[in-house]
Amino acid sequence: MERTERVNGQDTPVRTIKVKNRSGSCTVSLWRDLTKEKTIVGSHITLTNVIVQVYNDEKSVSTTSRTNIEVKSFFLIIVVLRCLF
């Protein structure tokens, strides 16, 4: 879901995604330029330098200006492996 939030008097883009692994799931708010990162269901996402919040026992993550994101598509990995053999 993409929306705009007012930050310091400017409209700032925010996109919310849901991530999960074997231990659970949480929402991630991608701010500013990170809203442009392409994510698809089944992608492997690595996030560093984020803020983790807990509200009513629900965890959520927000990106910062120092956040790095790496998205690896599972489909792309399969295609690359098939090309190698």
C-alpha positions in Angstrom: 0.0 0.0 0.0 1.4 3.4 -1.0 0.5 6.7 0.6 1.9 10.1 1.4 2.7 11.5 4.8 3.4 15.1 5.8 7.0 15.3 7.2 8.5 18.8 8.0 5.9 20.4 5.8 6.6 18.2 2.7 4.6 15.3 1.3 6.7 12.2 1.7 6.0 8.9 0.0 5.6 5.8 2.2 4.9 2.2 1.0 4.0 -0.5 3.5 4.8 -4.2 2.8 4.4 -7.3 4.9 7.3 -9.6 5.4 7.4 -13.0 7.0 9.7 -15.9 7.8 9.5 -19.1 9.8 9.3 -17.1 13.1 6.5 -14.7 12.2 5.6 -11.6 10.2 5.6 -7.9 10.5 4.9 -4.8 8.4 7.7 -2.7 6.9 7.2 1.0 6.1 9.5 2.0 3.2 10.1 5.8 3.2 11.1 8.2 0.5 13.3 6.7 -2.3 13.0 3.2 -0.9 9.3 3.2 -2.0 10.7 2.7 -5.5 12.3 -0.6 -4.7 10.7 -3.5 -6.6 9.4 -6.2 -4.3 7.3 -9.2 -5.3 5.8 -12.1 -3.3 8.5 -14.6 -2.7 11.4 -12.2 -2.8 14.2 -12.4 -0.2 14.6 -9.0 1.4 17.5 -7.9 3.6 17.1 -4.6 5.5 19.8 -3.0 7.6 19.7 0.2 9.7 16.0 0.2 10.5 13.8 1.2 13.4 11.8 -1.6 15.1 8.6 -0.6 17.0 6.3 -2.7 19.1 2.7 -1.7 19.7 0.1 -4.0 21.3 2.6 -6.9 20.9 2.8 -6.2 17.1 6.2 -5.6 15.6 6.7 -3.1 12.8 9.8 -1.8 11.0 10.4 1.6 9.5 13.3 2.6 7.2 15.5 5.6 7.9 17.9 7.7 5.8 20.6 5.2 6.6 18.6 2.0 5.6 20.0 -0.3 3.0 17.7 -2.7 1.2 18.7 -5.7 -0.9 15.9 -7.5 -2.8 16.6 -10.9 -4.4 13.9 -12.5 -6.5 13.5 -16.2 -5.9 12.4 -16.5 -9.6 15.6 -14.8 -10.7 17.8 -17.2 -8.7 16.1 -20.2 -10.2 16.6 -18.9 -13.7 20.3 -18.1 -13.1 20.8 -21.6 -11.7 19.1 -23.2 -14.7 21.4 -21.2 -17.0 24.5 -22.6 -15.3 23.7 -26.2 -15.9 
